[in-house]
């Protein structure tokens, strides 16, 4: 099968298309024929330098976290899925390929009926991050004021829509080019961060959700209500310390959740919940650009510029007379 592989850290050009062995599902696994994946913000980081995916060389040579596709085969113990099921889901590695195996109890669910594979692949990472932050850590309530910083990214765009679903009054902060687009997602107000600093306009918010790690708690503290919560997706040592300190004292809280490390069982529940919202028209996909798998280098280069609007989707074309090597 075709896959995008890298054997050393570096610029986008270290990614290359290669023939690799098609996986075979174990007893508790399903084999997914992938039709679409994405390039999330973390992928270029893992490609470029040592860290989460190894130090001397990449521990997992195939990147790709979000996927949508069709179950082609199942292991003998699998009961959740059957061949032919259309699914979408999330795993840390391996989606830049024509096929991938996942445990049946992994973060995988039946794809929303009203979405294409490309649309479905664009949902999990952003929504599975925004949902536990807003619902579980932020305890978001109807009528609250919520500010989403980085509202045009994949997490931010999901956060705007989820906050509106929960009945909040939403302010989105983004660049001028994306103001109208963020409004179309449901934001009640939008702020161009190049023209206005939300921390200096005198307004306060019940929740400030920094989805891109650009504004510190100390900068945002004055813009929080007395019982306000600052949510941060980037777990710097300072953020972790502030989360500990504010949990013990002080009315304004700093909160963080390792969304990607939550148990798969929680992610499955959330994927099912998101499917309900999608099929009810409460959440729509946010796709900036689509690239074929063969243009993964260009896709990584684009995402690395940090100007993407929503998600960058990778389509995976299959040759109908594949031999499955």
C-alpha positions as CSV (number, residue, x, y, z in Angstrom):
1,X,0.0,0.0,0.0
2,X,1.0,3.6,-0.4
3,X,2.0,5.6,2.7
4,X,3.8,8.8,3.5
5,X,6.9,7.9,5.5
6,X,9.7,9.9,7.2
7,X,12.9,8.5,8.7
8,X,14.5,11.7,9.9
9,X,13.3,15.0,11.4
10,X,13.4,18.1,9.2
11,X,11.5,20.3,6.7
12,X,8.4,19.1,4.8
13,X,10.6,17.5,2.2
14,X,11.6,14.7,4.6
15,X,8.1,13.2,3.9
16,X,8.0,10.9,1.0
17,X,5.5,8.5,-0.7
18,X,6.5,4.9,-0.3
19,X,5.2,1.4,-0.7
20,X,4.8,-0.3,2.6
21,X,3.3,-3.6,3.8
22,X,-0.5,-3.5,4.2
23,X,-1.4,-4.2,7.8
24,X,-3.4,-7.2,8.9
25,X,-5.9,-6.8,11.8
26,X,-5.3,-8.6,15.0
27,X,-8.1,-10.4,16.8
28,X,-9.4,-7.2,18.4
29,X,-8.6,-4.9,15.5
30,X,-10.4,-3.5,12.4
31,X,-8.7,-2.7,9.1
32,X,-9.7,0.7,7.8
33,X,-9.5,1.6,4.1
34,X,-8.7,5.3,4.6
35,X,-10.4,7.8,2.2
36,X,-9.4,11.1,4.0
37,X,-7.1,12.3,6.7
38,X,-5.8,15.8,7.7
39,X,-2.7,17.8,8.6
40,X,-3.3,19.0,12.2
41,X,-1.1,21.7,13.8
42,X,0.9,19.1,15.7
43,X,2.0,17.1,12.7
44,X,4.5,19.7,11.3
45,X,5.9,20.0,14.9
46,X,6.4,16.2,15.1
47,X,7.9,16.1,11.6
48,X,10.3,19.0,12.2
49,X,12.1,18.2,15.4
50,X,12.7,15.5,18.1
51,X,10.3,15.3,21.0
52,X,6.9,13.5,21.2
53,X,7.7,11.2,18.3
54,X,11.2,10.2,19.3
55,X,14.6,11.8,19.6
56,X,17.3,10.3,17.4
57,X,14.8,9.4,14.7
58,X,10.9,9.2,14.3
59,X,9.5,6.4,16.5
60,X,6.4,6.3,14.3
61,X,7.4,6.8,10.7
62,X,3.9,7.4,9.4
63,X,2.1,10.5,10.8
64,X,-1.6,11.4,10.5
65,X,-4.1,11.6,13.4
66,X,-7.6,12.1,12.0
67,X,-9.2,9.7,9.5
68,X,-12.4,8.7,7.8
69,X,-12.9,5.6,5.8
70,X,-14.5,2.2,5.4
71,X,-14.0,-1.0,7.5
72,X,-12.5,-3.5,5.1
73,X,-11.8,-6.4,7.4
74,X,-12.2,-7.3,11.1
75,X,-10.4,-9.5,13.6
76,X,-12.1,-12.6,14.9
77,X,-13.1,-11.0,18.3
78,X,-14.5,-7.7,16.9
79,X,-18.2,-7.0,17.6
80,X,-18.5,-3.2,17.4
81,X,-18.0,-3.0,13.6
82,X,-18.5,-5.0,10.5
83,X,-17.0,-4.8,7.0
84,X,-18.5,-2.0,5.0
85,X,-19.1,0.3,8.0
86,X,-18.2,3.9,7.2
87,X,-16.2,5.3,10.2
88,X,-14.3,8.3,11.4
89,X,-11.9,8.7,14.3
90,X,-8.7,9.7,15.8
91,X,-5.3,8.0,16.6
92,X,-1.9,9.6,17.2
93,X,-0.2,8.1,14.2
94,X,-0.6,6.2,11.0
95,X,-3.3,7.9,9.0
96,X,-1.1,9.1,6.1
97,X,-1.7,5.8,4.4
98,X,-4.1,3.8,2.3
99,X,-4.9,1.5,5.2
100,X,-4.6,1.5,9.0
101,X,-5.5,-1.0,11.8
102,X,-7.1,0.2,15.0
103,X,-8.4,-1.6,18.0
104,X,-12.2,-1.8,17.9
105,X,-12.3,0.0,21.2
106,X,-10.1,2.8,19.9
107,X,-11.4,6.4,19.2
108,X,-13.5,5.3,16.3
109,X,-17.2,5.7,15.5
110,X,-19.7,5.4,12.7
111,X,-19.4,8.4,10.4
112,X,-22.2,11.0,10.3
113,X,-24.6,10.2,7.5
114,X,-24.7,13.8,6.2
115,X,-20.9,14.1,5.8
116,X,-18.5,13.1,3.1
117,X,-15.3,11.3,4.1
118,X,-13.4,14.6,3.7
119,X,-15.8,16.4,6.0
120,X,-15.8,13.7,8.6
121,X,-12.0,13.5,8.8
122,X,-11.9,17.2,9.6
123,X,-14.0,16.8,12.8
124,X,-12.2,14.7,15.5
125,X,-9.1,16.6,16.4
126,X,-10.6,20.1,16.8
127,X,-13.9,18.9,18.4
128,X,-12.4,16.3,20.7
129,X,-10.1,19.0,22.0
130,X,-12.6,21.8,22.3
131,X,-15.4,19.7,23.9
132,X,-13.5,18.5,27.1
133,X,-12.1,22.0,27.6
134,X,-15.4,23.8,27.4
135,X,-17.8,21.2,28.8
136,X,-15.6,19.4,31.4
137,X,-13.1,22.0,32.5
138,X,-14.9,25.2,31.7
139,X,-18.3,23.9,32.9
140,X,-19.8,26.1,30.2
141,X,-23.4,27.3,30.9
142,X,-26.1,28.9,28.8
143,X,-25.9,32.7,29.0
144,X,-22.2,32.9,29.8
145,X,-19.8,35.1,27.9
146,X,-17.0,33.1,26.2
147,X,-14.0,34.4,24.3
148,X,-12.3,32.1,21.8
149,X,-8.7,33.2,21.0
150,X,-7.6,31.6,17.7
151,X,-11.2,31.2,16.6
152,X,-10.3,30.3,12.9
153,X,-8.2,27.3,13.6
154,X,-9.5,23.7,13.8
155,X,-9.9,23.8,17.6
156,X,-11.1,27.4,17.6
157,X,-13.7,26.8,14.9
158,X,-15.1,23.8,16.8
159,X,-15.0,25.8,20.0
160,X,-17.1,28.6,18.6
161,X,-19.8,26.2,17.4
162,X,-19.8,24.1,20.6
163,X,-20.0,27.2,22.8
164,X,-23.0,28.4,20.7
165,X,-24.6,25.0,21.1
166,X,-24.3,25.3,24.9
167,X,-26.0,28.7,24.7
168,X,-23.1,31.0,25.4
169,X,-22.5,34.5,24.0
170,X,-19.4,34.0,21.9
171,X,-16.6,36.4,21.0
172,X,-14.1,35.1,18.4
173,X,-10.6,36.6,18.1
174,X,-8.8,36.1,14.8
175,X,-7.2,38.0,11.9
176,X,-9.1,40.4,9.7
177,X,-9.3,37.9,6.8
178,X,-11.3,35.5,8.9
179,X,-13.7,37.8,10.7
180,X,-16.7,37.2,8.6
181,X,-16.0,33.5,8.4
182,X,-15.9,33.2,12.2
183,X,-19.2,35.1,12.3
184,X,-20.7,32.6,10.0
185,X,-19.8,29.8,12.5
186,X,-22.0,31.6,15.0
187,X,-19.8,34.0,16.8
188,X,-21.8,36.9,18.2
189,X,-18.9,39.3,18.1
190,X,-15.5,39.1,16.4
191,X,-12.2,40.9,17.2
192,X,-9.3,41.5,14.8
193,X,-6.3,40.9,17.1
194,X,-4.1,43.1,14.9
195,X,-6.4,46.1,15.5
196,X,-7.7,45.5,19.1
197,X,-6.4,43.9,22.2
198,X,-9.4,42.3,24.0
199,X,-7.6,42.5,27.3
200,X,-7.7,46.3,27.1
201,X,-11.3,47.0,26.0
202,X,-12.9,46.9,29.4
203,X,-15.0,43.8,28.7
204,X,-14.9,40.7,30.9
205,X,-15.7,37.0,30.1
206,X,-16.7,34.0,32.0
207,X,-14.4,31.8,30.0
208,X,-11.3,32.7,27.9
209,X,-10.2,29.8,25.8
210,X,-6.8,30.3,24.2
211,X,-6.7,27.6,21.6
212,X,-3.3,28.5,20.2
213,X,-1.1,29.3,23.2
214,X,-0.6,33.0,22.4
215,X,-2.0,34.8,25.5
216,X,-0.9,34.2,29.0
217,X,-3.1,34.0,32.1
218,X,-1.5,37.1,33.5
219,X,-2.4,39.0,30.4
220,X,-6.0,37.7,30.4
221,X,-6.7,37.8,34.1
222,X,-8.1,41.3,34.0
223,X,-10.5,40.3,31.3
224,X,-12.0,37.5,33.3
225,X,-15.1,37.8,35.5
226,X,-14.6,37.3,39.3
227,X,-15.2,33.5,38.9
228,X,-13.8,33.3,35.4
229,X,-11.9,30.4,33.9
230,X,-8.8,30.6,31.6
231,X,-8.4,27.6,29.4
232,X,-5.1,26.9,27.8
233,X,-4.3,24.1,25.2
234,X,-0.5,24.5,25.5
235,X,0.7,23.0,28.7
236,X,3.8,25.2,29.5
237,X,5.4,24.8,32.9
238,X,4.0,28.2,33.9
239,X,0.5,27.2,32.9
240,X,0.7,23.9,34.9
241,X,2.0,25.8,37.9
242,X,-0.8,28.4,37.7
243,X,-3.4,25.6,37.3
244,X,-2.2,24.1,40.6
245,X,-2.0,27.4,42.4
246,X,-5.4,28.8,41.3
247,X,-7.0,25.4,42.1
248,X,-6.1,26.0,45.8
249,X,-6.7,29.7,46.1
250,X,-8.1,32.6,44.1
251,X,-11.5,32.9,42.4
252,X,-10.1,33.0,38.8
253,X,-8.9,29.6,37.6
254,X,-6.4,28.3,35.1
255,X,-7.4,24.9,33.7
256,X,-5.8,22.5,31.3
257,X,-6.7,19.0,30.0
258,X,-4.5,16.6,28.1
259,X,-7.3,16.0,25.6
260,X,-5.4,13.7,23.4
261,X,-4.4,11.4,26.3
262,X,-8.0,10.9,27.5
263,X,-9.2,7.2,27.5
264,X,-10.5,6.0,24.2
265,X,-13.8,5.2,25.9
266,X,-14.4,8.9,26.6
267,X,-13.5,9.8,23.0
268,X,-15.9,7.2,21.6
269,X,-18.7,8.7,23.7
270,X,-17.8,12.2,22.5
271,X,-17.6,11.1,18.8
272,X,-21.1,9.7,19.1
273,X,-22.3,12.9,20.7
274,X,-20.6,15.0,18.0
275,X,-22.3,12.8,15.4
276,X,-25.7,13.6,16.9
277,X,-24.8,17.3,16.7
278,X,-23.6,17.1,13.2
279,X,-26.6,15.2,11.9
280,X,-28.8,17.7,13.7
281,X,-27.0,20.6,11.9
282,X,-25.5,22.0,15.0
283,X,-21.9,21.6,13.9
284,X,-20.6,21.9,10.4
285,X,-17.2,20.9,8.9
286,X,-14.6,23.6,8.5
287,X,-12.2,22.9,5.6
288,X,-9.7,25.3,4.3
289,X,-7.9,23.3,1.6
290,X,-7.8,19.7,0.2
291,X,-4.7,18.1,-1.1
292,X,-4.1,14.6,-2.5
293,X,-1.9,12.3,-0.5
294,X,0.9,12.8,-3.1
295,X,1.0,16.5,-2.2
296,X,1.6,16.0,1.5
297,X,4.8,18.2,1.4
298,X,2.8,21.2,0.1
299,X,0.1,20.6,2.7
300,X,2.7,20.5,5.5
301,X,4.3,23.7,4.1
302,X,0.9,25.4,4.1
303,X,-0.1,24.3,7.7
304,X,3.4,25.3,8.9
305,X,2.6,28.9,8.0
306,X,0.0,28.9,10.7
307,X,-2.6,30.8,8.7
308,X,-5.0,27.9,8.0
309,X,-8.7,28.4,8.3
310,X,-10.2,25.4,10.0
311,X,-8.7,22.1,8.6
312,X,-6.4,21.0,5.8
313,X,-7.7,17.7,4.5
314,X,-5.7,15.0,2.6
315,X,-7.6,12.8,0.2
316,X,-6.5,9.2,-0.3
317,X,-7.3,7.8,-3.7
318,X,-7.4,4.0,-4.1
319,X,-6.5,2.0,-7.2
320,X,-9.5,-0.3,-7.8
321,X,-7.2,-3.2,-8.8
322,X,-5.0,-3.0,-5.7
323,X,-3.2,-6.2,-4.8
324,X,-2.9,-5.1,-1.2
325,X,0.8,-5.5,-1.0
